[in-house]
Amino acid sequence: MFNKSSKNGYSIPLEGIERKTLVYGEKTLMSEFRLKKGSIVSLHSHPHEQAGYLVSGKVKFIAGSEETICNPGDSWCIAGDKEHGAEALQDSVLVEVFSPVREDYLPG
């Protein structure tokens, strides 16, 4: 599967957050997230392993008892079922990969 860059296809799962599924296959799914400064992803968990890369901005992540501030170029991997959340300290863009595929992120 290939996907050309487009300004279309974003959904708003939470206030101040836009999500777009970029590509997916049988075992993985990649999404782009745009977070407005001050937006918060509440602590939550899901069975999917989640690896990410911060393209721009600054984000504070909490995963279990660990808390860190990520800057552009930083990356992370959060195990499935581990409680985690985030707060955008600046307008930010990040890309995350989920495995297995998050059915709730599939387009359509």
Jmol script that loads the backbone (N, CA, C; Angstrom):
load data "model"
ATOM      1  N   MET A   1       0.854  -1.181   0.000  1.00  0.00           N
ATOM      2  CA  MET A   1       0.000   0.000   0.000  1.00  0.00           C
ATOM      3  C   MET A   1       0.890   1.231   0.000  1.00  0.00           C
ATOM      4  N   PHE A   2       0.548   2.184  -0.834  1.00  0.00           N
ATOM      5  CA  PHE A   2       1.238   3.465  -0.894  1.00  0.00           C
ATOM      6  C   PHE A   2       0.212   4.565  -0.652  1.00  0.00           C
ATOM      7  N   ASN A   3       0.652   5.657  -0.063  1.00  0.00           N
ATOM      8  CA  ASN A   3      -0.248   6.774   0.199  1.00  0.00           C
ATOM      9  C   ASN A   3       0.500   8.067  -0.099  1.00  0.00           C
ATOM     10  N   LYS A   4      -0.017   8.853  -1.012  1.00  0.00           N
ATOM     11  CA  LYS A   4       0.585  10.140  -1.355  1.00  0.00           C
ATOM     12  C   LYS A   4       0.139  11.187  -0.347  1.00  0.00           C
ATOM     13  N   SER A   5       1.003  12.149  -0.084  1.00  0.00           N
ATOM     14  CA  SER A   5       0.715  13.229   0.849  1.00  0.00           C
ATOM     15  C   SER A   5      -0.565  13.962   0.454  1.00  0.00           C
ATOM     16  N   SER A   6      -1.389  14.255   1.450  1.00  0.00           N
ATOM     17  CA  SER A   6      -2.658  14.940   1.222  1.00  0.00           C
ATOM     18  C   SER A   6      -3.049  15.699   2.483  1.00  0.00           C
ATOM     19  N   LYS A   7      -3.746  16.803   2.309  1.00  0.00           N
ATOM     20  CA  LYS A   7      -4.235  17.563   3.457  1.00  0.00           C
ATOM     21  C   LYS A   7      -5.598  17.059   3.916  1.00  0.00           C
ATOM     22  N   ASN A   8      -6.129  16.043   3.262  1.00  0.00           N
ATOM     23  CA  ASN A   8      -7.447  15.485   3.579  1.00  0.00           C
ATOM     24  C   ASN A   8      -7.312  14.244   4.457  1.00  0.00           C
ATOM     25  N   GLY A   9      -8.420  13.805   5.022  1.00  0.00           N
ATOM     26  CA  GLY A   9      -8.473  12.541   5.735  1.00  0.00           C
ATOM     27  C   GLY A   9      -8.268  12.602   7.232  1.00  0.00           C
ATOM     28  N   TYR A  10      -8.221  13.799   7.819  1.00  0.00           N
ATOM     29  CA  TYR A  10      -8.022  13.910   9.263  1.00  0.00           C
ATOM     30  C   TYR A  10      -9.353  13.802  10.004  1.00  0.00           C
ATOM     31  N   SER A  11      -9.314  13.146  11.151  1.00  0.00           N
ATOM     32  CA  SER A  11     -10.461  13.122  12.057  1.00  0.00           C
ATOM     33  C   SER A  11     -10.035  13.818  13.342  1.00  0.00           C
ATOM     34  N   ILE A  12     -10.998  14.144  14.179  1.00  0.00           N
ATOM     35  CA  ILE A  12     -10.708  14.827  15.450  1.00  0.00           C
ATOM     36  C   ILE A  12     -11.186  13.919  16.587  1.00  0.00           C
ATOM     37  N   PRO A  13     -10.289  13.038  17.075  1.00  0.00           N
ATOM     38  CA  PRO A  13     -10.695  12.120  18.140  1.00  0.00           C
ATOM     39  C   PRO A  13     -10.854  12.788  19.500  1.00  0.00           C
ATOM     40  N   LEU A  14     -10.084  13.872  19.735  1.00  0.00           N
ATOM     41  CA  LEU A  14     -10.138  14.625  20.987  1.00  0.00           C
ATOM     42  C   LEU A  14      -9.950  16.104  20.668  1.00  0.00           C
ATOM     43  N   GLU A  15     -10.410  16.960  21.552  1.00  0.00           N
ATOM     44  CA  GLU A  15     -10.248  18.397  21.342  1.00  0.00           C
ATOM     45  C   GLU A  15      -8.769  18.751  21.187  1.00  0.00           C
ATOM     46  N   GLY A  16      -8.452  19.466  20.117  1.00  0.00           N
ATOM     47  CA  GLY A  16      -7.084  19.904  19.874  1.00  0.00           C
ATOM     48  C   GLY A  16      -6.191  18.862  19.222  1.00  0.00           C
ATOM     49  N   ILE A  17      -6.773  17.726  18.841  1.00  0.00           N
ATOM     50  CA  ILE A  17      -5.982  16.641  18.254  1.00  0.00           C
ATOM     51  C   ILE A  17      -6.607  16.189  16.944  1.00  0.00           C
ATOM     52  N   GLU A  18      -5.780  16.104  15.904  1.00  0.00           N
ATOM     53  CA  GLU A  18      -6.209  15.559  14.614  1.00  0.00           C
ATOM     54  C   GLU A  18      -5.437  14.270  14.371  1.00  0.00           C
ATOM     55  N   ARG A  19      -6.111  13.273  13.800  1.00  0.00           N
ATOM     56  CA  ARG A  19      -5.483  11.979  13.511  1.00  0.00           C
ATOM     57  C   ARG A  19      -5.783  11.593  12.077  1.00  0.00           C
ATOM     58  N   LYS A  20      -4.773  11.068  11.412  1.00  0.00           N
ATOM     59  CA  LYS A  20      -4.947  10.590  10.044  1.00  0.00           C
ATOM     60  C   LYS A  20      -4.211   9.264   9.899  1.00  0.00           C
ATOM     61  N   THR A  21      -4.905   8.235   9.450  1.00  0.00           N
ATOM     62  CA  THR A  21      -4.242   6.973   9.152  1.00  0.00           C
ATOM     63  C   THR A  21      -3.533   7.139   7.822  1.00  0.00           C
ATOM     64  N   LEU A  22      -2.234   6.899   7.825  1.00  0.00           N
ATOM     65  CA  LEU A  22      -1.428   7.067   6.612  1.00  0.00           C
ATOM     66  C   LEU A  22      -1.437   5.803   5.764  1.00  0.00           C
ATOM     67  N   VAL A  23      -1.011   4.677   6.332  1.00  0.00           N
ATOM     68  CA  VAL A  23      -1.011   3.381   5.642  1.00  0.00           C
ATOM     69  C   VAL A  23      -1.239   2.283   6.668  1.00  0.00           C
ATOM     70  N   TYR A  24      -1.651   1.130   6.176  1.00  0.00           N
ATOM     71  CA  TYR A  24      -1.799  -0.030   7.055  1.00  0.00           C
ATOM     72  C   TYR A  24      -1.646  -1.288   6.222  1.00  0.00           C
ATOM     73  N   GLY A  25      -1.291  -2.342   6.916  1.00  0.00           N
ATOM     74  CA  GLY A  25      -1.150  -3.647   6.281  1.00  0.00           C
ATOM     75  C   GLY A  25      -1.807  -4.695   7.143  1.00  0.00           C
ATOM     76  N   GLU A  26      -1.323  -5.896   7.034  1.00  0.00           N
ATOM     77  CA  GLU A  26      -1.905  -7.000   7.781  1.00  0.00           C
ATOM     78  C   GLU A  26      -1.573  -6.929   9.274  1.00  0.00           C
ATOM     79  N   LYS A  27      -0.368  -6.410   9.602  1.00  0.00           N
ATOM     80  CA  LYS A  27       0.090  -6.451  10.989  1.00  0.00           C
ATOM     81  C   LYS A  27       0.384  -5.100  11.618  1.00  0.00           C
ATOM     82  N   THR A  28       0.479  -4.038  10.825  1.00  0.00           N
ATOM     83  CA  THR A  28       0.812  -2.722  11.369  1.00  0.00           C
ATOM     84  C   THR A  28      -0.043  -1.630  10.746  1.00  0.00           C
ATOM     85  N   LEU A  29      -0.139  -0.512  11.449  1.00  0.00           N
ATOM     86  CA  LEU A  29      -0.874   0.657  10.984  1.00  0.00           C
ATOM     87  C   LEU A  29      -0.079   1.887  11.400  1.00  0.00           C
ATOM     88  N   MET A  30       0.068   2.863  10.488  1.00  0.00           N
ATOM     89  CA  MET A  30       0.801   4.088  10.784  1.00  0.00           C
ATOM     90  C   MET A  30      -0.142   5.274  10.701  1.00  0.00           C
ATOM     91  N   SER A  31      -0.079   6.140  11.715  1.00  0.00           N
ATOM     92  CA  SER A  31      -0.934   7.322  11.781  1.00  0.00           C
ATOM     93  C   SER A  31      -0.106   8.565  12.035  1.00  0.00           C
ATOM     94  N   GLU A  32      -0.615   9.690  11.543  1.00  0.00           N
ATOM     95  CA  GLU A  32      -0.044  10.997  11.852  1.00  0.00           C
ATOM     96  C   GLU A  32      -0.989  11.682  12.828  1.00  0.00           C
ATOM     97  N   PHE A  33      -0.415  12.317  13.835  1.00  0.00           N
ATOM     98  CA  PHE A  33      -1.199  13.074  14.804  1.00  0.00           C
ATOM     99  C   PHE A  33      -0.714  14.517  14.801  1.00  0.00           C
ATOM    100  N   ARG A  34      -1.653  15.447  14.845  1.00  0.00           N
ATOM    101  CA  ARG A  34      -1.359  16.868  14.996  1.00  0.00           C
ATOM    102  C   ARG A  34      -1.996  17.309  16.302  1.00  0.00           C
ATOM    103  N   LEU A  35      -1.171  17.767  17.224  1.00  0.00           N
ATOM    104  CA  LEU A  35      -1.644  18.177  18.546  1.00  0.00           C
ATOM    105  C   LEU A  35      -1.447  19.674  18.718  1.00  0.00           C
ATOM    106  N   LYS A  36      -2.506  20.349  19.116  1.00  0.00           N
ATOM    107  CA  LYS A  36      -2.411  21.771  19.440  1.00  0.00           C
ATOM    108  C   LYS A  36      -1.833  21.913  20.849  1.00  0.00           C
ATOM    109  N   LYS A  37      -1.053  22.979  21.053  1.00  0.00           N
ATOM    110  CA  LYS A  37      -0.475  23.237  22.364  1.00  0.00           C
ATOM    111  C   LYS A  37      -1.562  23.182  23.433  1.00  0.00           C
ATOM    112  N   GLY A  38      -1.299  22.472  24.512  1.00  0.00           N
ATOM    113  CA  GLY A  38      -2.244  22.348  25.619  1.00  0.00           C
ATOM    114  C   GLY A  38      -3.183  21.163  25.512  1.00  0.00           C
ATOM    115  N   SER A  39      -3.236  20.502  24.356  1.00  0.00           N
ATOM    116  CA  SER A  39      -4.130  19.350  24.235  1.00  0.00           C
ATOM    117  C   SER A  39      -3.575  18.180  25.044  1.00  0.00           C
ATOM    118  N   ILE A  40      -4.501  17.373  25.557  1.00  0.00           N
ATOM    119  CA  ILE A  40      -4.140  16.274  26.454  1.00  0.00           C
ATOM    120  C   ILE A  40      -4.762  14.976  25.970  1.00  0.00           C
ATOM    121  N   VAL A  41      -3.932  13.936  25.946  1.00  0.00           N
ATOM    122  CA  VAL A  41      -4.416  12.570  25.738  1.00  0.00           C
ATOM    123  C   VAL A  41      -4.413  11.938  27.125  1.00  0.00           C
ATOM    124  N   SER A  42      -5.594  11.722  27.683  1.00  0.00           N
ATOM    125  CA  SER A  42      -5.722  11.174  29.044  1.00  0.00           C
ATOM    126  C   SER A  42      -5.064   9.805  29.146  1.00  0.00           C
ATOM    127  N   LEU A  43      -4.692   9.439  30.363  1.00  0.00           N
ATOM    128  CA  LEU A  43      -4.129   8.115  30.586  1.00  0.00           C
ATOM    129  C   LEU A  43      -5.096   7.055  30.099  1.00  0.00           C
ATOM    130  N   HIS A  44      -4.574   6.099  29.338  1.00  0.00           N
ATOM    131  CA  HIS A  44      -5.384   5.024  28.779  1.00  0.00           C
ATOM    132  C   HIS A  44      -4.465   3.850  28.444  1.00  0.00           C
ATOM    133  N   SER A  45      -5.035   2.750  28.064  1.00  0.00           N
ATOM    134  CA  SER A  45      -4.239   1.610  27.600  1.00  0.00           C
ATOM    135  C   SER A  45      -5.020   0.893  26.501  1.00  0.00           C
ATOM    136  N   HIS A  46      -4.309   0.123  25.711  1.00  0.00           N
ATOM    137  CA  HIS A  46      -4.900  -0.690  24.639  1.00  0.00           C
ATOM    138  C   HIS A  46      -3.939  -1.836  24.366  1.00  0.00           C
ATOM    139  N   PRO A  47      -4.382  -2.886  23.717  1.00  0.00           N
ATOM    140  CA  PRO A  47      -3.520  -4.062  23.524  1.00  0.00           C
ATOM    141  C   PRO A  47      -2.426  -3.871  22.474  1.00  0.00           C
ATOM    142  N   HIS A  48      -2.432  -2.760  21.768  1.00  0.00           N
ATOM    143  CA  HIS A  48      -1.492  -2.539  20.673  1.00  0.00           C
ATOM    144  C   HIS A  48      -0.152  -1.992  21.158  1.00  0.00           C
ATOM    145  N   GLU A  49       0.958  -2.560  20.658  1.00  0.00           N
ATOM    146  CA  GLU A  49       2.257  -1.941  20.861  1.00  0.00           C
ATOM    147  C   GLU A  49       2.277  -0.673  20.009  1.00  0.00           C
ATOM    148  N   GLN A  50       2.911   0.368  20.514  1.00  0.00           N
ATOM    149  CA  GLN A  50       2.845   1.690  19.885  1.00  0.00           C
ATOM    150  C   GLN A  50       4.249   2.275  19.836  1.00  0.00           C
ATOM    151  N   ALA A  51       4.767   2.501  18.633  1.00  0.00           N
ATOM    152  CA  ALA A  51       6.076   3.129  18.452  1.00  0.00           C
ATOM    153  C   ALA A  51       5.859   4.458  17.747  1.00  0.00           C
ATOM    154  N   GLY A  52       6.588   5.496  18.178  1.00  0.00           N
ATOM    155  CA  GLY A  52       6.362   6.809  17.602  1.00  0.00           C
ATOM    156  C   GLY A  52       7.618   7.619  17.418  1.00  0.00           C
ATOM    157  N   TYR A  53       7.458   8.704  16.650  1.00  0.00           N
ATOM    158  CA  TYR A  53       8.545   9.625  16.313  1.00  0.00           C
ATOM    159  C   TYR A  53       7.977  11.037  16.304  1.00  0.00           C
ATOM    160  N   LEU A  54       8.622  11.947  17.033  1.00  0.00           N
ATOM    161  CA  LEU A  54       8.160  13.330  17.077  1.00  0.00           C
ATOM    162  C   LEU A  54       8.804  14.112  15.930  1.00  0.00           C
ATOM    163  N   VAL A  55       7.961  14.575  15.010  1.00  0.00           N
ATOM    164  CA  VAL A  55       8.416  15.311  13.833  1.00  0.00           C
ATOM    165  C   VAL A  55       8.703  16.765  14.207  1.00  0.00           C
ATOM    166  N   SER A  56       7.770  17.383  14.943  1.00  0.00           N
ATOM    167  CA  SER A  56       7.934  18.782  15.343  1.00  0.00           C
ATOM    168  C   SER A  56       7.183  19.036  16.639  1.00  0.00           C
ATOM    169  N   GLY A  57       7.595  20.096  17.364  1.00  0.00           N
ATOM    170  CA  GLY A  57       6.932  20.479  18.601  1.00  0.00           C
ATOM    171  C   GLY A  57       7.620  19.928  19.836  1.00  0.00           C
ATOM    172  N   LYS A  58       6.831  19.800  20.904  1.00  0.00           N
ATOM    173  CA  LYS A  58       7.338  19.299  22.191  1.00  0.00           C
ATOM    174  C   LYS A  58       6.168  18.647  22.906  1.00  0.00           C
ATOM    175  N   VAL A  59       6.350  17.401  23.358  1.00  0.00           N
ATOM    176  CA  VAL A  59       5.278  16.635  23.986  1.00  0.00           C
ATOM    177  C   VAL A  59       5.794  15.967  25.251  1.00  0.00           C
ATOM    178  N   LYS A  60       4.995  16.051  26.321  1.00  0.00           N
ATOM    179  CA  LYS A  60       5.301  15.320  27.554  1.00  0.00           C
ATOM    180  C   LYS A  60       4.526  14.008  27.516  1.00  0.00           C
ATOM    181  N   PHE A  61       5.245  12.897  27.658  1.00  0.00           N
ATOM    182  CA  PHE A  61       4.636  11.569  27.673  1.00  0.00           C
ATOM    183  C   PHE A  61       4.725  10.969  29.053  1.00  0.00           C
ATOM    184  N   ILE A  62       3.701  10.222  29.411  1.00  0.00           N
ATOM    185  CA  ILE A  62       3.690   9.416  30.629  1.00  0.00           C
ATOM    186  C   ILE A  62       3.400   7.993  30.183  1.00  0.00           C
ATOM    187  N   ALA A  63       4.244   7.052  30.600  1.00  0.00           N
ATOM    188  CA  ALA A  63       4.029   5.632  30.303  1.00  0.00           C
ATOM    189  C   ALA A  63       4.353   4.859  31.568  1.00  0.00           C
ATOM    190  N   GLY A  64       3.294   4.348  32.212  1.00  0.00           N
ATOM    191  CA  GLY A  64       3.491   3.701  33.504  1.00  0.00           C
ATOM    192  C   GLY A  64       3.982   4.740  34.502  1.00  0.00           C
ATOM    193  N   SER A  65       5.101   4.473  35.167  1.00  0.00           N
ATOM    194  CA  SER A  65       5.661   5.419  36.143  1.00  0.00           C
ATOM    195  C   SER A  65       6.709   6.336  35.512  1.00  0.00           C
ATOM    196  N   GLU A  66       6.928   6.188  34.220  1.00  0.00           N
ATOM    197  CA  GLU A  66       7.957   6.974  33.516  1.00  0.00           C
ATOM    198  C   GLU A  66       7.333   8.200  32.863  1.00  0.00           C
ATOM    199  N   GLU A  67       7.998   9.342  33.014  1.00  0.00           N
ATOM    200  CA  GLU A  67       7.552  10.588  32.395  1.00  0.00           C
ATOM    201  C   GLU A  67       8.744  11.204  31.677  1.00  0.00           C
ATOM    202  N   THR A  68       8.532  11.656  30.439  1.00  0.00           N
ATOM    203  CA  THR A  68       9.626  12.262  29.685  1.00  0.00           C
ATOM    204  C   THR A  68       9.092  13.336  28.746  1.00  0.00           C
ATOM    205  N   ILE A  69       9.932  14.295  28.448  1.00  0.00           N
ATOM    206  CA  ILE A  69       9.579  15.329  27.477  1.00  0.00           C
ATOM    207  C   ILE A  69      10.334  15.020  26.193  1.00  0.00           C
ATOM    208  N   CYS A  70       9.599  14.913  25.098  1.00  0.00           N
ATOM    209  CA  CYS A  70      10.192  14.605  23.802  1.00  0.00           C
ATOM    210  C   CYS A  70      10.268  15.858  22.943  1.00  0.00           C
ATOM    211  N   ASN A  71      11.361  15.965  22.214  1.00  0.00           N
ATOM    212  CA  ASN A  71      11.628  17.036  21.271  1.00  0.00           C
ATOM    213  C   ASN A  71      11.740  16.432  19.873  1.00  0.00           C
ATOM    214  N   PRO A  72      11.722  17.255  18.829  1.00  0.00           N
ATOM    215  CA  PRO A  72      11.820  16.718  17.468  1.00  0.00           C
ATOM    216  C   PRO A  72      13.010  15.765  17.317  1.00  0.00           C
ATOM    217  N   GLY A  73      12.734  14.633  16.681  1.00  0.00           N
ATOM    218  CA  GLY A  73      13.748  13.606  16.487  1.00  0.00           C
ATOM    219  C   GLY A  73      13.729  12.521  17.537  1.00  0.00           C
ATOM    220  N   ASP A  74      13.021  12.740  18.660  1.00  0.00           N
ATOM    221  CA  ASP A  74      12.911  11.726  19.707  1.00  0.00           C
ATOM    222  C   ASP A  74      11.879  10.677  19.304  1.00  0.00           C
ATOM    223  N   SER A  75      12.040   9.476  19.844  1.00  0.00           N
ATOM    224  CA  SER A  75      11.113   8.386  19.528  1.00  0.00           C
ATOM    225  C   SER A  75      10.809   7.587  20.787  1.00  0.00           C
ATOM    226  N   TRP A  76       9.814   6.703  20.702  1.00  0.00           N
ATOM    227  CA  TRP A  76       9.369   5.923  21.850  1.00  0.00           C
ATOM    228  C   TRP A  76       8.732   4.632  21.381  1.00  0.00           C
ATOM    229  N   CYS A  77       8.625   3.705  22.299  1.00  0.00           N
ATOM    230  CA  CYS A  77       7.892   2.463  22.064  1.00  0.00           C
ATOM    231  C   CYS A  77       7.190   2.119  23.370  1.00  0.00           C
ATOM    232  N   ILE A  78       5.885   1.965  23.304  1.00  0.00           N
ATOM    233  CA  ILE A  78       5.073   1.687  24.489  1.00  0.00           C
ATOM    234  C   ILE A  78       4.448   0.308  24.315  1.00  0.00           C
ATOM    235  N   ALA A  79       4.687  -0.557  25.272  1.00  0.00           N
ATOM    236  CA  ALA A  79       4.168  -1.926  25.217  1.00  0.00           C
ATOM    237  C   ALA A  79       2.645  -1.934  25.248  1.00  0.00           C
ATOM    238  N   GLY A  80       2.076  -2.942  24.635  1.00  0.00           N
ATOM    239  CA  GLY A  80       0.629  -3.123  24.690  1.00  0.00           C
ATOM    240  C   GLY A  80       0.161  -3.254  26.126  1.00  0.00           C
ATOM    241  N   ASP A  81      -1.005  -2.733  26.407  1.00  0.00           N
ATOM    242  CA  ASP A  81      -1.657  -2.779  27.717  1.00  0.00           C
ATOM    243  C   ASP A  81      -0.976  -1.934  28.793  1.00  0.00           C
ATOM    244  N   LYS A  82       0.034  -1.135  28.431  1.00  0.00           N
ATOM    245  CA  LYS A  82       0.681  -0.241  29.394  1.00  0.00           C
ATOM    246  C   LYS A  82      -0.059   1.096  29.402  1.00  0.00           C
ATOM    247  N   GLU A  83      -0.444   1.552  30.589  1.00  0.00           N
ATOM    248  CA  GLU A  83      -1.147   2.826  30.700  1.00  0.00           C
ATOM    249  C   GLU A  83      -0.214   3.966  30.292  1.00  0.00           C
ATOM    250  N   HIS A  84      -0.729   4.877  29.461  1.00  0.00           N
ATOM    251  CA  HIS A  84       0.075   5.988  28.966  1.00  0.00           C
ATOM    252  C   HIS A  84      -0.815   7.160  28.583  1.00  0.00           C
ATOM    253  N   GLY A  85      -0.206   8.329  28.447  1.00  0.00           N
ATOM    254  CA  GLY A  85      -0.915   9.537  28.047  1.00  0.00           C
ATOM    255  C   GLY A  85       0.092  10.577  27.594  1.00  0.00           C
ATOM    256  N   ALA A  86      -0.404  11.742  27.170  1.00  0.00           N
ATOM    257  CA  ALA A  86       0.487  12.774  26.652  1.00  0.00           C
ATOM    258  C   ALA A  86      -0.127  14.157  26.809  1.00  0.00           C
ATOM    259  N   GLU A  87       0.750  15.162  26.798  1.00  0.00           N
ATOM    260  CA  GLU A  87       0.324  16.562  26.796  1.00  0.00           C
ATOM    261  C   GLU A  87       1.205  17.314  25.811  1.00  0.00           C
ATOM    262  N   ALA A  88       0.586  18.047  24.893  1.00  0.00           N
ATOM    263  CA  ALA A  88       1.330  18.842  23.924  1.00  0.00           C
ATOM    264  C   ALA A  88       1.794  20.134  24.588  1.00  0.00           C
ATOM    265  N   LEU A  89       3.104  20.300  24.706  1.00  0.00           N
ATOM    266  CA  LEU A  89       3.671  21.510  25.298  1.00  0.00           C
ATOM    267  C   LEU A  89       3.836  22.606  24.242  1.00  0.00           C
ATOM    268  N   GLN A  90       3.809  22.207  22.978  1.00  0.00           N
ATOM    269  CA  GLN A  90       3.821  23.113  21.819  1.00  0.00           C
ATOM    270  C   GLN A  90       2.945  22.469  20.751  1.00  0.00           C
ATOM    271  N   ASP A  91       2.537  23.226  19.741  1.00  0.00           N
ATOM    272  CA  ASP A  91       1.903  22.596  18.583  1.00  0.00           C
ATOM    273  C   ASP A  91       2.876  21.526  18.092  1.00  0.00           C
ATOM    274  N   SER A  92       2.378  20.314  17.852  1.00  0.00           N
ATOM    275  CA  SER A  92       3.263  19.188  17.562  1.00  0.00           C
ATOM    276  C   SER A  92       2.705  18.293  16.470  1.00  0.00           C
ATOM    277  N   VAL A  93       3.608  17.639  15.763  1.00  0.00           N
ATOM    278  CA  VAL A  93       3.253  16.619  14.774  1.00  0.00           C
ATOM    279  C   VAL A  93       4.054  15.378  15.123  1.00  0.00           C
ATOM    280  N   LEU A  94       3.370  14.230  15.198  1.00  0.00           N
ATOM    281  CA  LEU A  94       4.055  12.978  15.463  1.00  0.00           C
ATOM    282  C   LEU A  94       3.481  11.877  14.599  1.00  0.00           C
ATOM    283  N   VAL A  95       4.292  10.867  14.377  1.00  0.00           N
ATOM    284  CA  VAL A  95       3.897   9.702  13.592  1.00  0.00           C
ATOM    285  C   VAL A  95       4.017   8.487  14.503  1.00  0.00           C
ATOM    286  N   GLU A  96       2.973   7.658  14.513  1.00  0.00           N
ATOM    287  CA  GLU A  96       2.994   6.469  15.361  1.00  0.00           C
ATOM    288  C   GLU A  96       2.581   5.238  14.559  1.00  0.00           C
ATOM    289  N   VAL A  97       3.201   4.112  14.928  1.00  0.00           N
ATOM    290  CA  VAL A  97       2.913   2.826  14.315  1.00  0.00           C
ATOM    291  C   VAL A  97       2.326   1.922  15.394  1.00  0.00           C
ATOM    292  N   PHE A  98       1.248   1.232  15.050  1.00  0.00           N
ATOM    293  CA  PHE A  98       0.568   0.337  15.989  1.00  0.00           C
ATOM    294  C   PHE A  98       0.596  -1.090  15.453  1.00  0.00           C
ATOM    295  N   SER A  99       0.817  -2.040  16.364  1.00  0.00           N
ATOM    296  CA  SER A  99       0.753  -3.456  16.009  1.00  0.00           C
ATOM    297  C   SER A  99       0.130  -4.216  17.168  1.00  0.00           C
ATOM    298  N   PRO A 100      -0.868  -5.035  16.913  1.00  0.00           N
ATOM    299  CA  PRO A 100      -1.495  -5.265  15.614  1.00  0.00           C
ATOM    300  C   PRO A 100      -2.265  -4.025  15.147  1.00  0.00           C
ATOM    301  N   VAL A 101      -2.835  -4.120  13.966  1.00  0.00           N
ATOM    302  CA  VAL A 101      -3.595  -3.015  13.374  1.00  0.00           C
ATOM    303  C   VAL A 101      -4.706  -2.587  14.320  1.00  0.00           C
ATOM    304  N   ARG A 102      -4.838  -1.279  14.503  1.00  0.00           N
ATOM    305  CA  ARG A 102      -5.951  -0.745  15.282  1.00  0.00           C
ATOM    306  C   ARG A 102      -7.161  -0.656  14.371  1.00  0.00           C
ATOM    307  N   GLU A 103      -8.096  -1.548  14.569  1.00  0.00           N
ATOM    308  CA  GLU A 103      -9.302  -1.575  13.731  1.00  0.00           C
ATOM    309  C   GLU A 103     -10.059  -0.246  13.807  1.00  0.00           C
ATOM    310  N   ASP A 104     -10.020   0.411  14.986  1.00  0.00           N
ATOM    311  CA  ASP A 104     -10.745   1.659  15.160  1.00  0.00           C
ATOM    312  C   ASP A 104     -10.084   2.817  14.407  1.00  0.00           C
ATOM    313  N   TYR A 105      -8.892   2.636  13.876  1.00  0.00           N
ATOM    314  CA  TYR A 105      -8.209   3.677  13.116  1.00  0.00           C
ATOM    315  C   TYR A 105      -8.307   3.455  11.606  1.00  0.00           C
ATOM    316  N   LEU A 106      -8.904   2.359  11.184  1.00  0.00           N
ATOM    317  CA  LEU A 106      -9.035   2.096   9.749  1.00  0.00           C
ATOM    318  C   LEU A 106      -9.965   3.105   9.104  1.00  0.00           C
ATOM    319  N   PRO A 107      -9.600   3.627   7.923  1.00  0.00           N
ATOM    320  CA  PRO A 107     -10.466   4.611   7.254  1.00  0.00           C
ATOM    321  C   PRO A 107     -11.786   3.975   6.813  1.00  0.00           C
ATOM    322  N   GLY A 108     -12.804   4.825   6.774  1.00  0.00           N
ATOM    323  CA  GLY A 108     -14.124   4.355   6.296  1.00  0.00           C
ATOM    324  C   GLY A 108     -14.825   3.658   7.363  1.00  0.00           C
TER     325      GLY A 108
END
end "model"
wireframe off; spacefill off
backbone 0.3
color backbone group
